Amino acid sequence: MAYDSETYDKLVDLIGEAIGGGDRKEAILAGLGSIHQQIMMNDVTDAPNMRQRDEDLKSLENRLGIGDKDFEQVYVAMVDIDEFGHFNKVYGTDTGDKVLMAVVEALGETLRDNDLVLNLSNEYHLHGEEMLALYTCRSQEDAMNVAERLRKQVEIRSKELTGHTVTVSVGVTQWLDRAEHYSNAQARADKYMQVAKTEGRNRTYCGEEDPLFSLKDTFYRAGIVDDLVKKASTIVRSTKGFVGRKATDLYKSLVK
């Protein structure tokens, strides 16, 4: 059963109807509230998770629906830790968990410093090494500047908090709230993040700023570039082998 705020409110009402008020009710509600909070948070980083994101989106959509001009341009940034598996494999899962917590902390610090952030959770730990940031800006340029600050702050704070330099790849897009469902915007930001990773990692990328995005998206997703790189590597190895063999043959002919 999905345990969201609506379900929680219904449970509170049912408990009140069943046992009335008093200390007993308060004790039960305190325990229930603790469970509710745990379900809404990632169990490693204590950052808001996808369930909390969904709750916040409901609140945000209500504000957008009444024409709140301060919240018309909402931006979605998908954040993925570069080569996260390396930390778990080389240093262990404890270090990996510290890296996750450091990234979440860096995102939260940066978003709180932004004058135009939403009055919501803002940074979310969706799953694995994937994070999400929601914020408002007056323009796409401002939104990219915020995303760049996120990326740079992760590098700085991760070194301070874990002793390791951690980088992230970030994909940014505007949520066209009156024209699309939120999931479309997040999926688009995820595609942009994948391009940032493919093009070298530790980058911030927005497809709306790149006239070649559609072409890149097709090539990268189809694995064409990976195939070309593999073929190029094979050609280089073959060439080295050919040159090496010829050099050996030449040497043998000279010393005969």
ChimeraX attribute file (.defattr): number of C-alpha atoms within 10 A of each C-alpha:
attribute: neighborCount
match mode: 1-to-1
recipient: residues
	/A:1	4
	/A:2	9
	/A:3	12
	/A:4	15
	/A:5	14
	/A:6	10
	/A:7	12
	/A:8	16
	/A:9	11
	/A:10	11
	/A:11	14
	/A:12	16
	/A:13	11
	/A:14	12
	/A:15	15
	/A:16	15
	/A:17	10
	/A:18	10
	/A:19	10
	/A:20	12
	/A:21	11
	/A:22	9
	/A:23	9
	/A:24	11
	/A:25	15
	/A:26	12
	/A:27	11
	/A:28	12
	/A:29	17
	/A:30	12
	/A:31	10
	/A:32	15
	/A:33	14
	/A:34	10
	/A:35	12
	/A:36	16
	/A:37	13
	/A:38	14
	/A:39	18
	/A:40	21
	/A:41	19
	/A:42	20
	/A:43	12
	/A:44	13
	/A:45	19
	/A:46	15
	/A:47	23
	/A:48	25
	/A:49	23
	/A:50	19
	/A:51	19
	/A:52	23
	/A:53	22
	/A:54	14
	/A:55	16
	/A:56	19
	/A:57	15
	/A:58	12
	/A:59	13
	/A:60	18
	/A:61	15
	/A:62	12
	/A:63	15
	/A:64	18
	/A:65	12
	/A:66	8
	/A:67	11
	/A:68	11
	/A:69	9
	/A:70	15
	/A:71	18
	/A:72	19
	/A:73	18
	/A:74	23
	/A:75	25
	/A:76	26
	/A:77	32
	/A:78	28
	/A:79	31
	/A:80	25
	/A:81	22
	/A:82	18
	/A:83	14
	/A:84	18
	/A:85	15
	/A:86	11
	/A:87	18
	/A:88	15
	/A:89	11
	/A:90	10
	/A:91	11
	/A:92	12
	/A:93	13
	/A:94	11
	/A:95	17
	/A:96	20
	/A:97	17
	/A:98	18
	/A:99	28
	/A:100	24
	/A:101	20
	/A:102	23
	/A:103	30
	/A:104	23
	/A:105	19
	/A:106	22
	/A:107	26
	/A:108	18
	/A:109	16
	/A:110	19
	/A:111	22
	/A:112	15
	/A:113	10
	/A:114	14
	/A:115	10
	/A:116	16
	/A:117	22
	/A:118	19
	/A:119	11
	/A:120	15
	/A:121	19
	/A:122	21
	/A:123	26
	/A:124	27
	/A:125	27
	/A:126	20
	/A:127	12
	/A:128	14
	/A:129	19
	/A:130	18
	/A:131	25
	/A:132	26
	/A:133	24
	/A:134	23
	/A:135	26
	/A:136	25
	/A:137	23
	/A:138	14
	/A:139	13
	/A:140	19
	/A:141	11
	/A:142	13
	/A:143	24
	/A:144	21
	/A:145	14
	/A:146	22
	/A:147	29
	/A:148	18
	/A:149	17
	/A:150	24
	/A:151	24
	/A:152	19
	/A:153	19
	/A:154	26
	/A:155	19
	/A:156	17
	/A:157	21
	/A:158	23
	/A:159	15
	/A:160	12
	/A:161	16
	/A:162	17
	/A:163	11
	/A:164	16
	/A:165	14
	/A:166	24
	/A:167	23
	/A:168	27
	/A:169	28
	/A:170	34
	/A:171	29
	/A:172	30
	/A:173	25
	/A:174	24
	/A:175	23
	/A:176	15
	/A:177	17
	/A:178	11
	/A:179	7
	/A:180	10
	/A:181	11
	/A:182	16
	/A:183	10
	/A:184	13
	/A:185	20
	/A:186	21
	/A:187	15
	/A:188	21
	/A:189	27
	/A:190	23
	/A:191	22
	/A:192	26
	/A:193	27
	/A:194	22
	/A:195	25
	/A:196	22
	/A:197	22
	/A:198	16
	/A:199	14
	/A:200	10
	/A:201	19
	/A:202	20
	/A:203	21
	/A:204	25
	/A:205	26
	/A:206	23
	/A:207	21
	/A:208	14
	/A:209	11
	/A:210	10
	/A:211	9
	/A:212	10
	/A:213	16
	/A:214	12
	/A:215	9
	/A:216	17
	/A:217	16
	/A:218	11
	/A:219	13
	/A:220	16
	/A:221	14
	/A:222	11
	/A:223	12
	/A:224	12
	/A:225	14
	/A:226	14
	/A:227	11
	/A:228	11
	/A:229	12
	/A:230	12
	/A:231	12
	/A:232	12
	/A:233	12
	/A:234	12
	/A:235	12
	/A:236	12
	/A:237	12
	/A:238	12
	/A:239	12
	/A:240	12
	/A:241	12
	/A:242	12
	/A:243	12
	/A:244	12
	/A:245	12
	/A:246	12
	/A:247	12
	/A:248	12
	/A:249	11
	/A:250	11
	/A:251	11
	/A:252	10
	/A:253	9
	/A:254	8
	/A:255	6
	/A:256	5
